[in-house]
Amino acid sequence: MLLGQYLLKAGALTPEDLLGALDEQRLRVEQFGRIAIRNGYLSASRLLQLLDDQVLTTQRVGELAIGRGYMTYSLVLEVLREQKSQHRPIGALLVERGALNPFQLKKHLSDYFALTSEPPATERSSSTLPIHPSIREPSEPAMRKI
């Protein structure tokens, strides 16, 4: 069970509170392609090609970029790390938006972790990235920035 689901079941939030925070969480993270272009890892024309091709597959832009030789595995990881650094935990957003106060959040987090046996984010490995299982490190030599 995710924290938001738990908070809804516990009656700590309204569905509108949770949906608003989830929307804000999603909008605060810059898109993969924008980061790749800004950092010089991908050209706009190549990104457009990848986005066109993505319609026909379940692969993500980073996976397609590796497959086409536009980006290396390590560059994709760099972009994903930057995306991860922009991520705000849902609890923090709920407090910022006034749906919960810090004391309520602390109490609910304690109850949630006791129920789910999931360690708090600070105890999880910070090197773990949410990478799709199909992204594997290739054995080819590293490519340069474009």
Biotite code that builds the C-alpha atoms (Angstrom):
import biotite.structure as struc

atoms = struc.array([
    struc.Atom([0.000, 0.000, 0.000], chain_id="A", res_id=1, res_name="MET", atom_name="CA", element="C"),
    struc.Atom([1.319, 3.449, -0.906], chain_id="A", res_id=2, res_name="LEU", atom_name="CA", element="C"),
    struc.Atom([1.424, 6.251, 1.642], chain_id="A", res_id=3, res_name="LEU", atom_name="CA", element="C"),
    struc.Atom([-1.298, 8.222, -0.135], chain_id="A", res_id=4, res_name="GLY", atom_name="CA", element="C"),
    struc.Atom([-3.622, 5.215, -0.074], chain_id="A", res_id=5, res_name="GLN", atom_name="CA", element="C"),
    struc.Atom([-2.923, 4.732, 3.616], chain_id="A", res_id=6, res_name="TYR", atom_name="CA", element="C"),
    struc.Atom([-3.669, 8.382, 4.382], chain_id="A", res_id=7, res_name="LEU", atom_name="CA", element="C"),
    struc.Atom([-6.953, 8.166, 2.487], chain_id="A", res_id=8, res_name="LEU", atom_name="CA", element="C"),
    struc.Atom([-7.998, 4.998, 4.338], chain_id="A", res_id=9, res_name="LYS", atom_name="CA", element="C"),
    struc.Atom([-7.003, 6.574, 7.651], chain_id="A", res_id=10, res_name="ALA", atom_name="CA", element="C"),
    struc.Atom([-9.235, 9.555, 6.861], chain_id="A", res_id=11, res_name="GLY", atom_name="CA", element="C"),
    struc.Atom([-6.304, 11.968, 7.080], chain_id="A", res_id=12, res_name="ALA", atom_name="CA", element="C"),
    struc.Atom([-6.844, 13.310, 3.556], chain_id="A", res_id=13, res_name="LEU", atom_name="CA", element="C"),
    struc.Atom([-9.553, 13.932, 1.042], chain_id="A", res_id=14, res_name="THR", atom_name="CA", element="C"),
    struc.Atom([-9.137, 12.464, -2.440], chain_id="A", res_id=15, res_name="PRO", atom_name="CA", element="C"),
    struc.Atom([-8.790, 16.048, -3.706], chain_id="A", res_id=16, res_name="GLU", atom_name="CA", element="C"),
    struc.Atom([-5.878, 16.710, -1.304], chain_id="A", res_id=17, res_name="ASP", atom_name="CA", element="C"),
    struc.Atom([-4.072, 13.616, -2.508], chain_id="A", res_id=18, res_name="LEU", atom_name="CA", element="C"),
    struc.Atom([-4.737, 14.194, -6.219], chain_id="A", res_id=19, res_name="LEU", atom_name="CA", element="C"),
    struc.Atom([-3.575, 17.808, -5.950], chain_id="A", res_id=20, res_name="GLY", atom_name="CA", element="C"),
    struc.Atom([-0.332, 16.771, -4.263], chain_id="A", res_id=21, res_name="ALA", atom_name="CA", element="C"),
    struc.Atom([0.260, 13.968, -6.778], chain_id="A", res_id=22, res_name="LEU", atom_name="CA", element="C"),
    struc.Atom([-0.274, 16.373, -9.686], chain_id="A", res_id=23, res_name="ASP", atom_name="CA", element="C"),
    struc.Atom([2.158, 18.846, -8.142], chain_id="A", res_id=24, res_name="GLU", atom_name="CA", element="C"),
    struc.Atom([4.690, 16.078, -7.530], chain_id="A", res_id=25, res_name="GLN", atom_name="CA", element="C"),
    struc.Atom([4.502, 15.024, -11.181], chain_id="A", res_id=26, res_name="ARG", atom_name="CA", element="C"),
    struc.Atom([4.748, 18.590, -12.509], chain_id="A", res_id=27, res_name="LEU", atom_name="CA", element="C"),
    struc.Atom([7.792, 19.488, -10.390], chain_id="A", res_id=28, res_name="ARG", atom_name="CA", element="C"),
    struc.Atom([9.980, 16.879, -12.081], chain_id="A", res_id=29, res_name="VAL", atom_name="CA", element="C"),
    struc.Atom([11.455, 18.011, -15.379], chain_id="A", res_id=30, res_name="GLU", atom_name="CA", element="C"),
    struc.Atom([10.875, 15.671, -18.307], chain_id="A", res_id=31, res_name="GLN", atom_name="CA", element="C"),
    struc.Atom([13.666, 13.318, -19.354], chain_id="A", res_id=32, res_name="PHE", atom_name="CA", element="C"),
    struc.Atom([14.019, 14.867, -22.821], chain_id="A", res_id=33, res_name="GLY", atom_name="CA", element="C"),
    struc.Atom([14.256, 18.424, -21.506], chain_id="A", res_id=34, res_name="ARG", atom_name="CA", element="C"),
    struc.Atom([17.071, 17.466, -19.135], chain_id="A", res_id=35, res_name="ILE", atom_name="CA", element="C"),
    struc.Atom([18.899, 15.526, -21.859], chain_id="A", res_id=36, res_name="ALA", atom_name="CA", element="C"),
    struc.Atom([18.704, 18.480, -24.267], chain_id="A", res_id=37, res_name="ILE", atom_name="CA", element="C"),
    struc.Atom([19.692, 21.048, -21.624], chain_id="A", res_id=38, res_name="ARG", atom_name="CA", element="C"),
    struc.Atom([22.749, 18.980, -20.687], chain_id="A", res_id=39, res_name="ASN", atom_name="CA", element="C"),
    struc.Atom([23.742, 18.481, -24.308], chain_id="A", res_id=40, res_name="GLY", atom_name="CA", element="C"),
    struc.Atom([23.184, 14.715, -24.303], chain_id="A", res_id=41, res_name="TYR", atom_name="CA", element="C"),
    struc.Atom([20.481, 14.758, -26.972], chain_id="A", res_id=42, res_name="LEU", atom_name="CA", element="C"),
    struc.Atom([19.494, 17.123, -29.780], chain_id="A", res_id=43, res_name="SER", atom_name="CA", element="C"),
    struc.Atom([15.925, 18.363, -30.130], chain_id="A", res_id=44, res_name="ALA", atom_name="CA", element="C"),
    struc.Atom([15.560, 16.645, -33.511], chain_id="A", res_id=45, res_name="SER", atom_name="CA", element="C"),
    struc.Atom([16.681, 13.297, -32.064], chain_id="A", res_id=46, res_name="ARG", atom_name="CA", element="C"),
    struc.Atom([14.293, 13.707, -29.133], chain_id="A", res_id=47, res_name="LEU", atom_name="CA", element="C"),
    struc.Atom([11.429, 14.312, -31.567], chain_id="A", res_id=48, res_name="LEU", atom_name="CA", element="C"),
    struc.Atom([12.398, 11.129, -33.437], chain_id="A", res_id=49, res_name="GLN", atom_name="CA", element="C"),
    struc.Atom([12.401, 9.196, -30.170], chain_id="A", res_id=50, res_name="LEU", atom_name="CA", element="C"),
    struc.Atom([9.032, 10.614, -29.127], chain_id="A", res_id=51, res_name="LEU", atom_name="CA", element="C"),
    struc.Atom([7.552, 9.656, -32.517], chain_id="A", res_id=52, res_name="ASP", atom_name="CA", element="C"),
    struc.Atom([8.925, 6.130, -32.132], chain_id="A", res_id=53, res_name="ASP", atom_name="CA", element="C"),
    struc.Atom([7.753, 5.872, -28.536], chain_id="A", res_id=54, res_name="GLN", atom_name="CA", element="C"),
    struc.Atom([4.132, 5.873, -29.719], chain_id="A", res_id=55, res_name="VAL", atom_name="CA", element="C"),
    struc.Atom([4.741, 2.467, -31.308], chain_id="A", res_id=56, res_name="LEU", atom_name="CA", element="C"),
    struc.Atom([6.382, 0.821, -28.296], chain_id="A", res_id=57, res_name="THR", atom_name="CA", element="C"),
    struc.Atom([6.281, 0.483, -24.531], chain_id="A", res_id=58, res_name="THR", atom_name="CA", element="C"),
    struc.Atom([9.907, 1.581, -24.223], chain_id="A", res_id=59, res_name="GLN", atom_name="CA", element="C"),
    struc.Atom([10.822, 4.792, -22.471], chain_id="A", res_id=60, res_name="ARG", atom_name="CA", element="C"),
    struc.Atom([12.740, 7.606, -24.131], chain_id="A", res_id=61, res_name="VAL", atom_name="CA", element="C"),
    struc.Atom([15.984, 6.660, -22.375], chain_id="A", res_id=62, res_name="GLY", atom_name="CA", element="C"),
    struc.Atom([15.667, 3.051, -23.492], chain_id="A", res_id=63, res_name="GLU", atom_name="CA", element="C"),
    struc.Atom([15.078, 4.124, -27.077], chain_id="A", res_id=64, res_name="LEU", atom_name="CA", element="C"),
    struc.Atom([17.997, 6.572, -26.933], chain_id="A", res_id=65, res_name="ALA", atom_name="CA", element="C"),
    struc.Atom([20.329, 3.790, -25.793], chain_id="A", res_id=66, res_name="ILE", atom_name="CA", element="C"),
    struc.Atom([18.993, 1.419, -28.429], chain_id="A", res_id=67, res_name="GLY", atom_name="CA", element="C"),
    struc.Atom([19.562, 3.974, -31.187], chain_id="A", res_id=68, res_name="ARG", atom_name="CA", element="C"),
    struc.Atom([23.027, 4.859, -29.939], chain_id="A", res_id=69, res_name="GLY", atom_name="CA", element="C"),
    struc.Atom([21.993, 8.462, -29.195], chain_id="A", res_id=70, res_name="TYR", atom_name="CA", element="C"),
    struc.Atom([22.885, 8.171, -25.499], chain_id="A", res_id=71, res_name="MET", atom_name="CA", element="C"),
    struc.Atom([24.946, 5.818, -23.376], chain_id="A", res_id=72, res_name="THR", atom_name="CA", element="C"),
    struc.Atom([23.649, 3.982, -20.363], chain_id="A", res_id=73, res_name="TYR", atom_name="CA", element="C"),
    struc.Atom([25.695, 6.272, -18.096], chain_id="A", res_id=74, res_name="SER", atom_name="CA", element="C"),
    struc.Atom([24.176, 9.420, -19.648], chain_id="A", res_id=75, res_name="LEU", atom_name="CA", element="C"),
    struc.Atom([20.671, 8.018, -19.195], chain_id="A", res_id=76, res_name="VAL", atom_name="CA", element="C"),
    struc.Atom([21.520, 7.338, -15.551], chain_id="A", res_id=77, res_name="LEU", atom_name="CA", element="C"),
    struc.Atom([22.755, 10.924, -15.172], chain_id="A", res_id=78, res_name="GLU", atom_name="CA", element="C"),
    struc.Atom([19.440, 12.258, -16.463], chain_id="A", res_id=79, res_name="VAL", atom_name="CA", element="C"),
    struc.Atom([17.494, 9.899, -14.185], chain_id="A", res_id=80, res_name="LEU", atom_name="CA", element="C"),
    struc.Atom([19.575, 11.017, -11.189], chain_id="A", res_id=81, res_name="ARG", atom_name="CA", element="C"),
    struc.Atom([18.777, 14.635, -11.973], chain_id="A", res_id=82, res_name="GLU", atom_name="CA", element="C"),
    struc.Atom([15.086, 13.779, -12.254], chain_id="A", res_id=83, res_name="GLN", atom_name="CA", element="C"),
    struc.Atom([15.240, 11.958, -8.924], chain_id="A", res_id=84, res_name="LYS", atom_name="CA", element="C"),
    struc.Atom([16.880, 14.963, -7.255], chain_id="A", res_id=85, res_name="SER", atom_name="CA", element="C"),
    struc.Atom([13.870, 17.088, -8.277], chain_id="A", res_id=86, res_name="GLN", atom_name="CA", element="C"),
    struc.Atom([11.399, 14.675, -6.689], chain_id="A", res_id=87, res_name="HIS", atom_name="CA", element="C"),
    struc.Atom([9.537, 15.897, -3.583], chain_id="A", res_id=88, res_name="ARG", atom_name="CA", element="C"),
    struc.Atom([8.099, 13.282, -1.224], chain_id="A", res_id=89, res_name="PRO", atom_name="CA", element="C"),
    struc.Atom([4.312, 13.234, -1.147], chain_id="A", res_id=90, res_name="ILE", atom_name="CA", element="C"),
    struc.Atom([4.288, 13.856, 2.612], chain_id="A", res_id=91, res_name="GLY", atom_name="CA", element="C"),
    struc.Atom([6.311, 17.055, 2.244], chain_id="A", res_id=92, res_name="ALA", atom_name="CA", element="C"),
    struc.Atom([3.950, 18.282, -0.486], chain_id="A", res_id=93, res_name="LEU", atom_name="CA", element="C"),
    struc.Atom([0.906, 17.539, 1.667], chain_id="A", res_id=94, res_name="LEU", atom_name="CA", element="C"),
    struc.Atom([2.391, 19.658, 4.463], chain_id="A", res_id=95, res_name="VAL", atom_name="CA", element="C"),
    struc.Atom([3.328, 22.466, 2.041], chain_id="A", res_id=96, res_name="GLU", atom_name="CA", element="C"),
    struc.Atom([-0.210, 22.451, 0.661], chain_id="A", res_id=97, res_name="ARG", atom_name="CA", element="C"),
    struc.Atom([-1.722, 22.545, 4.172], chain_id="A", res_id=98, res_name="GLY", atom_name="CA", element="C"),
    struc.Atom([-3.451, 19.169, 3.924], chain_id="A", res_id=99, res_name="ALA", atom_name="CA", element="C"),
    struc.Atom([-1.453, 17.924, 6.934], chain_id="A", res_id=100, res_name="LEU", atom_name="CA", element="C"),
    struc.Atom([0.675, 19.642, 9.548], chain_id="A", res_id=101, res_name="ASN", atom_name="CA", element="C"),
    struc.Atom([4.172, 18.321, 10.328], chain_id="A", res_id=102, res_name="PRO", atom_name="CA", element="C"),
    struc.Atom([3.031, 16.605, 13.524], chain_id="A", res_id=103, res_name="PHE", atom_name="CA", element="C"),
    struc.Atom([0.196, 14.789, 11.757], chain_id="A", res_id=104, res_name="GLN", atom_name="CA", element="C"),
    struc.Atom([2.574, 13.689, 9.009], chain_id="A", res_id=105, res_name="LEU", atom_name="CA", element="C"),
    struc.Atom([5.097, 12.352, 11.539], chain_id="A", res_id=106, res_name="LYS", atom_name="CA", element="C"),
    struc.Atom([2.395, 10.362, 13.351], chain_id="A", res_id=107, res_name="LYS", atom_name="CA", element="C"),
    struc.Atom([0.930, 8.953, 10.137], chain_id="A", res_id=108, res_name="HIS", atom_name="CA", element="C"),
    struc.Atom([4.383, 8.055, 8.784], chain_id="A", res_id=109, res_name="LEU", atom_name="CA", element="C"),
    struc.Atom([5.179, 6.201, 11.987], chain_id="A", res_id=110, res_name="SER", atom_name="CA", element="C"),
    struc.Atom([1.895, 4.274, 11.775], chain_id="A", res_id=111, res_name="ASP", atom_name="CA", element="C"),
    struc.Atom([2.372, 3.620, 8.056], chain_id="A", res_id=112, res_name="TYR", atom_name="CA", element="C"),
    struc.Atom([5.903, 2.247, 8.432], chain_id="A", res_id=113, res_name="PHE", atom_name="CA", element="C"),
    struc.Atom([4.812, 0.063, 11.340], chain_id="A", res_id=114, res_name="ALA", atom_name="CA", element="C"),
    struc.Atom([1.987, -1.324, 9.198], chain_id="A", res_id=115, res_name="LEU", atom_name="CA", element="C"),
    struc.Atom([3.952, -1.834, 5.986], chain_id="A", res_id=116, res_name="THR", atom_name="CA", element="C"),
    struc.Atom([7.368, -2.672, 7.468], chain_id="A", res_id=117, res_name="SER", atom_name="CA", element="C"),
    struc.Atom([8.827, -0.379, 4.801], chain_id="A", res_id=118, res_name="GLU", atom_name="CA", element="C"),
    struc.Atom([11.817, 1.644, 6.010], chain_id="A", res_id=119, res_name="PRO", atom_name="CA", element="C"),
    struc.Atom([11.636, 5.432, 5.808], chain_id="A", res_id=120, res_name="PRO", atom_name="CA", element="C"),
    struc.Atom([13.215, 6.946, 2.683], chain_id="A", res_id=121, res_name="ALA", atom_name="CA", element="C"),
    struc.Atom([16.217, 8.134, 4.694], chain_id="A", res_id=122, res_name="THR", atom_name="CA", element="C"),
    struc.Atom([17.059, 4.506, 5.496], chain_id="A", res_id=123, res_name="GLU", atom_name="CA", element="C"),
    struc.Atom([16.772, 3.288, 1.908], chain_id="A", res_id=124, res_name="ARG", atom_name="CA", element="C"),
    struc.Atom([19.788, 3.220, -0.370], chain_id="A", res_id=125, res_name="SER", atom_name="CA", element="C"),
    struc.Atom([20.223, 6.621, -1.997], chain_id="A", res_id=126, res_name="SER", atom_name="CA", element="C"),
    struc.Atom([21.999, 4.993, -4.942], chain_id="A", res_id=127, res_name="SER", atom_name="CA", element="C"),
    struc.Atom([18.877, 3.083, -5.978], chain_id="A", res_id=128, res_name="THR", atom_name="CA", element="C"),
    struc.Atom([17.212, 4.695, -8.966], chain_id="A", res_id=129, res_name="LEU", atom_name="CA", element="C"),
    struc.Atom([13.797, 3.901, -10.392], chain_id="A", res_id=130, res_name="PRO", atom_name="CA", element="C"),
    struc.Atom([15.170, 2.439, -13.620], chain_id="A", res_id=131, res_name="ILE", atom_name="CA", element="C"),
    struc.Atom([13.035, 0.297, -15.862], chain_id="A", res_id=132, res_name="HIS", atom_name="CA", element="C"),
    struc.Atom([14.275, -3.317, -15.792], chain_id="A", res_id=133, res_name="PRO", atom_name="CA", element="C"),
    struc.Atom([14.848, -3.346, -19.542], chain_id="A", res_id=134, res_name="SER", atom_name="CA", element="C"),
    struc.Atom([17.566, -0.677, -19.285], chain_id="A", res_id=135, res_name="ILE", atom_name="CA", element="C"),
    struc.Atom([20.803, -2.581, -19.044], chain_id="A", res_id=136, res_name="ARG", atom_name="CA", element="C"),
    struc.Atom([24.332, -1.297, -19.171], chain_id="A", res_id=137, res_name="GLU", atom_name="CA", element="C"),
    struc.Atom([25.658, -1.947, -22.674], chain_id="A", res_id=138, res_name="PRO", atom_name="CA", element="C"),
    struc.Atom([29.137, -3.269, -23.285], chain_id="A", res_id=139, res_name="SER", atom_name="CA", element="C"),
    struc.Atom([29.871, -0.708, -26.024], chain_id="A", res_id=140, res_name="GLU", atom_name="CA", element="C"),
    struc.Atom([32.362, 2.128, -25.413], chain_id="A", res_id=141, res_name="PRO", atom_name="CA", element="C"),
    struc.Atom([30.958, 5.354, -23.962], chain_id="A", res_id=142, res_name="ALA", atom_name="CA", element="C"),
    struc.Atom([29.660, 7.918, -26.418], chain_id="A", res_id=143, res_name="MET", atom_name="CA", element="C"),
    struc.Atom([30.457, 11.609, -26.200], chain_id="A", res_id=144, res_name="ARG", atom_name="CA", element="C"),
    struc.Atom([28.056, 14.477, -25.665], chain_id="A", res_id=145, res_name="LYS", atom_name="CA", element="C"),
    struc.Atom([26.633, 15.878, -28.892], chain_id="A", res_id=146, res_name="ILE", atom_name="CA", element="C"),
])
